[in-house]
Amino acid sequence: MSRPNPAAEKTIPANAENRYRITRADLPLSCPMPGMSLWNSHPKVYLPIAEEGGHAKCPYCGAEYDLAD
């Protein structure tokens, strides 16, 4: 019988979506982001996000990030 992993329950799957809406509180932006499970993801990479337009795209997985504010 396997025991549940409480740490895994609090994370979101990495690379599960193609588009993420982020806020300034999420900066500096990295993919995968903190709080994402990392075991099946690519290496962590920091992404520059433009102040104007507020958009970034991960070169590894293609995830797109849009700054909400």
Protein Blocks (a to p, Z undefined) as FASTA:
>chain_A
ZZddfklmmpccehkbfbdcddfklpccddddehiafklmccdddddddfbhpaaddfkl
opacddfZZ
